[in-house]
Amino acid sequence: MTKMFHVKIRAYGYVAEFDIIAEDTKESIENSILDKIGKNMIEFKDAGGWYTKSKLWLTYEEVVDGSRSRPLQEEKVVRT
């Protein structure tokens, strides 16, 4: 079953955010990201010095009901 994922790439001083449709497997997600990059469908923008130019971060999260804002984990803290 295919799902929508929101991808964020921060690489070597540039950033990009985009959505992909893929199966919920590592290989399918990687291939969907590479397809978009290969077809020049991703716009990388200058990070303006916010990220190091020597590292790469790639994160993704499933888009549920058109929203990415729900937390994946919750912690309830009770203070007395």
MODELLER restraints for C-alpha pairs under 7 A, 6 or more apart:
rsr = mdl.restraints
at = mdl.atoms
rsr.add(forms.Gaussian(group=physical.xy_distance, feature=features.Distance(at['CA:1:A'], at['CA:23:A']), mean=5.82, stdev=0.5))
rsr.add(forms.Gaussian(group=physical.xy_distance, feature=features.Distance(at['CA:2:A'], at['CA:21:A']), mean=6.31, stdev=0.5))
rsr.add(forms.Gaussian(group=physical.xy_distance, feature=features.Distance(at['CA:2:A'], at['CA:22:A']), mean=5.04, stdev=0.5))
rsr.add(forms.Gaussian(group=physical.xy_distance, feature=features.Distance(at['CA:2:A'], at['CA:23:A']), mean=4.36, stdev=0.5))
rsr.add(forms.Gaussian(group=physical.xy_distance, feature=features.Distance(at['CA:2:A'], at['CA:24:A']), mean=6.78, stdev=0.5))
rsr.add(forms.Gaussian(group=physical.xy_distance, feature=features.Distance(at['CA:3:A'], at['CA:21:A']), mean=5.54, stdev=0.5))
rsr.add(forms.Gaussian(group=physical.xy_distance, feature=features.Distance(at['CA:3:A'], at['CA:22:A']), mean=5.56, stdev=0.5))
rsr.add(forms.Gaussian(group=physical.xy_distance, feature=features.Distance(at['CA:3:A'], at['CA:23:A']), mean=6.03, stdev=0.5))
rsr.add(forms.Gaussian(group=physical.xy_distance, feature=features.Distance(at['CA:3:A'], at['CA:24:A']), mean=6.72, stdev=0.5))
rsr.add(forms.Gaussian(group=physical.xy_distance, feature=features.Distance(at['CA:4:A'], at['CA:19:A']), mean=6.74, stdev=0.5))
rsr.add(forms.Gaussian(group=physical.xy_distance, feature=features.Distance(at['CA:4:A'], at['CA:20:A']), mean=5.66, stdev=0.5))
rsr.add(forms.Gaussian(group=physical.xy_distance, feature=features.Distance(at['CA:4:A'], at['CA:21:A']), mean=4.54, stdev=0.5))
rsr.add(forms.Gaussian(group=physical.xy_distance, feature=features.Distance(at['CA:4:A'], at['CA:22:A']), mean=6.49, stdev=0.5))
rsr.add(forms.Gaussian(group=physical.xy_distance, feature=features.Distance(at['CA:4:A'], at['CA:62:A']), mean=5.94, stdev=0.5))
rsr.add(forms.Gaussian(group=physical.xy_distance, feature=features.Distance(at['CA:4:A'], at['CA:63:A']), mean=5.44, stdev=0.5))
rsr.add(forms.Gaussian(group=physical.xy_distance, feature=features.Distance(at['CA:5:A'], at['CA:19:A']), mean=5.53, stdev=0.5))
rsr.add(forms.Gaussian(group=physical.xy_distance, feature=features.Distance(at['CA:5:A'], at['CA:20:A']), mean=5.34, stdev=0.5))
rsr.add(forms.Gaussian(group=physical.xy_distance, feature=features.Distance(at['CA:5:A'], at['CA:21:A']), mean=6.35, stdev=0.5))
rsr.add(forms.Gaussian(group=physical.xy_distance, feature=features.Distance(at['CA:5:A'], at['CA:60:A']), mean=6.21, stdev=0.5))
rsr.add(forms.Gaussian(group=physical.xy_distance, feature=features.Distance(at['CA:5:A'], at['CA:61:A']), mean=5.36, stdev=0.5))
rsr.add(forms.Gaussian(group=physical.xy_distance, feature=features.Distance(at['CA:5:A'], at['CA:62:A']), mean=4.34, stdev=0.5))
rsr.add(forms.Gaussian(group=physical.xy_distance, feature=features.Distance(at['CA:5:A'], at['CA:63:A']), mean=5.31, stdev=0.5))
rsr.add(forms.Gaussian(group=physical.xy_distance, feature=features.Distance(at['CA:6:A'], at['CA:18:A']), mean=5.83, stdev=0.5))
rsr.add(forms.Gaussian(group=physical.xy_distance, feature=features.Distance(at['CA:6:A'], at['CA:19:A']), mean=4.41, stdev=0.5))
rsr.add(forms.Gaussian(group=physical.xy_distance, feature=features.Distance(at['CA:6:A'], at['CA:20:A']), mean=6.52, stdev=0.5))
rsr.add(forms.Gaussian(group=physical.xy_distance, feature=features.Distance(at['CA:6:A'], at['CA:60:A']), mean=5.37, stdev=0.5))
rsr.add(forms.Gaussian(group=physical.xy_distance, feature=features.Distance(at['CA:6:A'], at['CA:61:A']), mean=5.41, stdev=0.5))
rsr.add(forms.Gaussian(group=physical.xy_distance, feature=features.Distance(at['CA:6:A'], at['CA:62:A']), mean=6.34, stdev=0.5))
rsr.add(forms.Gaussian(group=physical.xy_distance, feature=features.Distance(at['CA:6:A'], at['CA:63:A']), mean=6.40, stdev=0.5))
rsr.add(forms.Gaussian(group=physical.xy_distance, feature=features.Distance(at['CA:7:A'], at['CA:17:A']), mean=5.61, stdev=0.5))
rsr.add(forms.Gaussian(group=physical.xy_distance, feature=features.Distance(at['CA:7:A'], at['CA:18:A']), mean=5.40, stdev=0.5))
rsr.add(forms.Gaussian(group=physical.xy_distance, feature=features.Distance(at['CA:7:A'], at['CA:19:A']), mean=5.89, stdev=0.5))
rsr.add(forms.Gaussian(group=physical.xy_distance, feature=features.Distance(at['CA:7:A'], at['CA:59:A']), mean=5.77, stdev=0.5))
rsr.add(forms.Gaussian(group=physical.xy_distance, feature=features.Distance(at['CA:7:A'], at['CA:60:A']), mean=4.28, stdev=0.5))
rsr.add(forms.Gaussian(group=physical.xy_distance, feature=features.Distance(at['CA:7:A'], at['CA:61:A']), mean=6.79, stdev=0.5))
rsr.add(forms.Gaussian(group=physical.xy_distance, feature=features.Distance(at['CA:8:A'], at['CA:16:A']), mean=5.83, stdev=0.5))
rsr.add(forms.Gaussian(group=physical.xy_distance, feature=features.Distance(at['CA:8:A'], at['CA:17:A']), mean=4.54, stdev=0.5))
rsr.add(forms.Gaussian(group=physical.xy_distance, feature=features.Distance(at['CA:8:A'], at['CA:18:A']), mean=6.79, stdev=0.5))
rsr.add(forms.Gaussian(group=physical.xy_distance, feature=features.Distance(at['CA:8:A'], at['CA:58:A']), mean=5.75, stdev=0.5))
rsr.add(forms.Gaussian(group=physical.xy_distance, feature=features.Distance(at['CA:8:A'], at['CA:59:A']), mean=5.26, stdev=0.5))
rsr.add(forms.Gaussian(group=physical.xy_distance, feature=features.Distance(at['CA:8:A'], at['CA:60:A']), mean=6.18, stdev=0.5))
rsr.add(forms.Gaussian(group=physical.xy_distance, feature=features.Distance(at['CA:9:A'], at['CA:15:A']), mean=5.56, stdev=0.5))
rsr.add(forms.Gaussian(group=physical.xy_distance, feature=features.Distance(at['CA:9:A'], at['CA:16:A']), mean=5.20, stdev=0.5))
rsr.add(forms.Gaussian(group=physical.xy_distance, feature=features.Distance(at['CA:9:A'], at['CA:17:A']), mean=6.43, stdev=0.5))
rsr.add(forms.Gaussian(group=physical.xy_distance, feature=features.Distance(at['CA:9:A'], at['CA:57:A']), mean=5.76, stdev=0.5))
rsr.add(forms.Gaussian(group=physical.xy_distance, feature=features.Distance(at['CA:9:A'], at['CA:58:A']), mean=4.55, stdev=0.5))
rsr.add(forms.Gaussian(group=physical.xy_distance, feature=features.Distance(at['CA:9:A'], at['CA:59:A']), mean=6.59, stdev=0.5))
rsr.add(forms.Gaussian(group=physical.xy_distance, feature=features.Distance(at['CA:10:A'], at['CA:16:A']), mean=6.64, stdev=0.5))
rsr.add(forms.Gaussian(group=physical.xy_distance, feature=features.Distance(at['CA:10:A'], at['CA:56:A']), mean=5.70, stdev=0.5))
rsr.add(forms.Gaussian(group=physical.xy_distance, feature=features.Distance(at['CA:10:A'], at['CA:57:A']), mean=5.03, stdev=0.5))
rsr.add(forms.Gaussian(group=physical.xy_distance, feature=features.Distance(at['CA:10:A'], at['CA:58:A']), mean=6.42, stdev=0.5))
rsr.add(forms.Gaussian(group=physical.xy_distance, feature=features.Distance(at['CA:11:A'], at['CA:53:A']), mean=6.88, stdev=0.5))
rsr.add(forms.Gaussian(group=physical.xy_distance, feature=features.Distance(at['CA:11:A'], at['CA:55:A']), mean=5.99, stdev=0.5))
rsr.add(forms.Gaussian(group=physical.xy_distance, feature=features.Distance(at['CA:11:A'], at['CA:56:A']), mean=4.22, stdev=0.5))
rsr.add(forms.Gaussian(group=physical.xy_distance, feature=features.Distance(at['CA:11:A'], at['CA:57:A']), mean=6.19, stdev=0.5))
rsr.add(forms.Gaussian(group=physical.xy_distance, feature=features.Distance(at['CA:12:A'], at['CA:52:A']), mean=6.21, stdev=0.5))
rsr.add(forms.Gaussian(group=physical.xy_distance, feature=features.Distance(at['CA:12:A'], at['CA:53:A']), mean=3.64, stdev=0.5))
rsr.add(forms.Gaussian(group=physical.xy_distance, feature=features.Distance(at['CA:12:A'], at['CA:54:A']), mean=5.33, stdev=0.5))
rsr.add(forms.Gaussian(group=physical.xy_distance, feature=features.Distance(at['CA:12:A'], at['CA:55:A']), mean=5.71, stdev=0.5))
rsr.add(forms.Gaussian(group=physical.xy_distance, feature=features.Distance(at['CA:12:A'], at['CA:56:A']), mean=6.33, stdev=0.5))
rsr.add(forms.Gaussian(group=physical.xy_distance, feature=features.Distance(at['CA:13:A'], at['CA:46:A']), mean=6.19, stdev=0.5))
rsr.add(forms.Gaussian(group=physical.xy_distance, feature=features.Distance(at['CA:13:A'], at['CA:47:A']), mean=5.36, stdev=0.5))
rsr.add(forms.Gaussian(group=physical.xy_distance, feature=features.Distance(at['CA:13:A'], at['CA:49:A']), mean=6.60, stdev=0.5))
rsr.add(forms.Gaussian(group=physical.xy_distance, feature=features.Distance(at['CA:13:A'], at['CA:51:A']), mean=5.47, stdev=0.5))
rsr.add(forms.Gaussian(group=physical.xy_distance, feature=features.Distance(at['CA:13:A'], at['CA:52:A']), mean=5.78, stdev=0.5))
rsr.add(forms.Gaussian(group=physical.xy_distance, feature=features.Distance(at['CA:13:A'], at['CA:53:A']), mean=4.50, stdev=0.5))
rsr.add(forms.Gaussian(group=physical.xy_distance, feature=features.Distance(at['CA:14:A'], at['CA:44:A']), mean=5.91, stdev=0.5))
rsr.add(forms.Gaussian(group=physical.xy_distance, feature=features.Distance(at['CA:14:A'], at['CA:45:A']), mean=5.32, stdev=0.5))
rsr.add(forms.Gaussian(group=physical.xy_distance, feature=features.Distance(at['CA:14:A'], at['CA:46:A']), mean=4.56, stdev=0.5))
rsr.add(forms.Gaussian(group=physical.xy_distance, feature=features.Distance(at['CA:14:A'], at['CA:47:A']), mean=4.79, stdev=0.5))
rsr.add(forms.Gaussian(group=physical.xy_distance, feature=features.Distance(at['CA:15:A'], at['CA:44:A']), mean=5.42, stdev=0.5))
rsr.add(forms.Gaussian(group=physical.xy_distance, feature=features.Distance(at['CA:15:A'], at['CA:45:A']), mean=5.33, stdev=0.5))
rsr.add(forms.Gaussian(group=physical.xy_distance, feature=features.Distance(at['CA:15:A'], at['CA:46:A']), mean=6.44, stdev=0.5))
rsr.add(forms.Gaussian(group=physical.xy_distance, feature=features.Distance(at['CA:15:A'], at['CA:47:A']), mean=5.72, stdev=0.5))
rsr.add(forms.Gaussian(group=physical.xy_distance, feature=features.Distance(at['CA:16:A'], at['CA:42:A']), mean=6.97, stdev=0.5))
rsr.add(forms.Gaussian(group=physical.xy_distance, feature=features.Distance(at['CA:16:A'], at['CA:43:A']), mean=6.22, stdev=0.5))
rsr.add(forms.Gaussian(group=physical.xy_distance, feature=features.Distance(at['CA:16:A'], at['CA:44:A']), mean=4.88, stdev=0.5))
rsr.add(forms.Gaussian(group=physical.xy_distance, feature=features.Distance(at['CA:16:A'], at['CA:45:A']), mean=6.42, stdev=0.5))
rsr.add(forms.Gaussian(group=physical.xy_distance, feature=features.Distance(at['CA:20:A'], at['CA:32:A']), mean=6.49, stdev=0.5))
rsr.add(forms.Gaussian(group=physical.xy_distance, feature=features.Distance(at['CA:22:A'], at['CA:28:A']), mean=5.65, stdev=0.5))
rsr.add(forms.Gaussian(group=physical.xy_distance, feature=features.Distance(at['CA:22:A'], at['CA:29:A']), mean=5.53, stdev=0.5))
rsr.add(forms.Gaussian(group=physical.xy_distance, feature=features.Distance(at['CA:22:A'], at['CA:32:A']), mean=6.37, stdev=0.5))
rsr.add(forms.Gaussian(group=physical.xy_distance, feature=features.Distance(at['CA:23:A'], at['CA:29:A']), mean=6.76, stdev=0.5))
rsr.add(forms.Gaussian(group=physical.xy_distance, feature=features.Distance(at['CA:36:A'], at['CA:42:A']), mean=6.37, stdev=0.5))
